[in-house]
Amino acid sequence: MESTPSRGGLNRVHLQCRNLQEFLGGLSPVVLDRLYGHPATCLAVFRELPSLAKNWVMRMLFLEQPLPQAAVALWVKKEFSKAQEESTGLLSGLRIWHTQLLPGGLQGLILNPIFRQNLRIALLGGGKAWSDDTSQLGPDKHARDVPSLDKYAEERWEVVLHFMVGSPSAAVSQDLAQLLSQAGLMKSAEPGEPPCITSAGFQFLLLDTPAQLWYFMLQYLQTAQSRGMDLVEILSFLFQLSFSTLGKDYSVEGMSDSLLNFLQHLRELGLVFQRKRKSRRYYPTRLAINLSSGVSGAGGTVHQPGFIVVETNYRLYAYTESELQIALIALFSEMLYRFPNMVVAQVTRESVQQAIASGITAQQIIHFLRTRAHPVMLKQVIGRRKDNSVLMS
């Protein structure tokens, strides 16, 4: 998060959400090497690399000796020098490879031996199982299918968002409320008072679900060590979850107390389903499996059809019963009418100015309306574009 001065003299807060590579690049070499001791981590990092960097890693994966830098440079044509520089810097920053002096004084490149060994295991098999087998627990009498897991994940995450907009029926744990405050998404006006949403929180609510979860987990990871948690342990577990099978149950046997506590936090966020706190098995949800790719846009969530129609007079019709969606619309518009399954609002100069003063940008409002546009409205927009293209041709 950073603040920039606006024309009115106020500091406007902008959410900055780092992707996986940027986050890992900020970790110490010791932490990175410990992370690469887990095959799931190596595979997750490899999966998010650019195509050129992936190509280099695969070509060097089974080489035990360093290659001359000049030889590696010849693998890329000159017109792709920019991509070459970016991939070279990325692999060095993530400690996936490093330089080594060759006989004769030449500089060579070699993969990090820890990363190389565990990526081989991840790709070819072998090593220890990433999770304990649940066959010894027997069949689950309360097994969950994929639709029920999707519904559970959506409901749990919406509780967090409802809590942020001040819905009286929404309640979260003290740990989660504290983390929302530490992340700058909520704050208390006076000590002892319930927290309320901040300008950064307004912007957070306009993000899509994968980006929201990734941003929130980044804040969680940044404070993990101060809460006595092992950053490497919980990061490795998150990467392990990203390779889980949706609808399959996994055992909690062998987990440390710290990891079991982390599992309860994931349960509250909707990333895993666990029927009871002391249950010996859990089910990863779609949110957990797609978590690490949330910022890049590759990750998905439960599909929800659009419900908003906007007229040229800035009147807005939202066909929804969701209290959360209605509260979001009210952040940048004036509510006119409310019916059982629809609300009518007006986007005015004053409502937009108030939203901008809270830190919401015009681009975020447009993005919100576009991503939630009613299917009928989308067809009309596409039809107009086709008509215009015919006229121009």
Steps between C-alpha positions, in 0.01 A plus 500: 500500500626848420364855537511766231386860543183600317401846375295558811805455717384164632709186484335242278584141585566259215505126555808335358474124473824322421490184295662175610837577341520846657411360841757220485764742368467700822584203722847438637729243330478276807119493489498439124738205528283351775193546282666324209545198724136414422413361153156665502661842545745443214221388268280798596784745435589330170135512391488880534826570311492663155530262204863591430604446862319164503688399186836582659418311819395189307815508284721520808299276734717192451835676466733462796764739361463874435451630145690805368283813508592565137360160401171566680475841330518327159173318576307825441484709183608863524150636437390337827771662711246675724330171590845352555595773748171464689529121527867519600424750776202299619688171527784672684266688734317182593829313549393240244843530341824673591835579343806284549856559383617258230859388434670773302313781677174478302167558675262205502138439603368205698164423658463521876570136601216498756251634246631264230470190715148570626365613163622168359307320774187704429516432125619139502356368826670363808573648840257517789126528451379861519216405731405203718269237355141510629430134421577408861218732609247310291236656273366839605137473610465874444686522168468825306458524123634782283178710484462497879868599542455787256193620690677470835805695378284778358293531817803504733681769302184710476478500881838674508388756241170558683696563819704763315192691380354490851221246460369432853447129431864439398754401765861387469760379747715742696809386308336578167370838615848590624653398167252718310614793712870420453444484124354852506162382374317590822571719802342604828432868558555454874655216702238242585262603224412256219713551189362670190610485139781724370558652157733210421222265607263665251745428221552147629127427470503598132764237416392159373506208743836343396679836530332568836613167641855533369536852645361384833731198514800724426411709806462179701842372392670831581384476861540123538843506663397770749220264611744216560425311179753339266474689169656215301262245650181690420621610155588142411156389617333765281695381196409143587132598508530650151573150364216334690210326328168680535251277680765276658555485876842525666624398844625736772725231647857618551415871500666720761292708742594812305380346175177379660435856618569625148253243368228652720570843353474354148176336605356834609599657167338221299825357363445161662195318632528318830174379652619548858805664649632163622410309185792292368438585136444810290401588142684775307259727312536659157617823666804324650588313181498822295652723767858542374383610155243750631684815395603383156138437412551131429318397812124478502214487742142389495346661191227756570295645214488878467207689647555873436344712224623858456309753290649796317343733759720331767206321657595155622279191540642212703306172486631348821394408851857499633545746784871508425457596135246767595742642758775511236278685253414751773869590530489702177130568434183629666232242577158598361273196532524152642285203402515135612734397217620830355638839601506824301783747552632816338866571434532873572780752513475510879501121544805461276681784678431333833632169367815665365552675834489155662778382268294324234616580146286548190673198343394282794137610468501427126666162561235414760216585260659318205570178687146491639314612187171324427519254204237702309708814539812319379317385185392858427855631542643228274228571242583872495869424453423274203278767344770763544765275346275441195444875455871575528586233243 
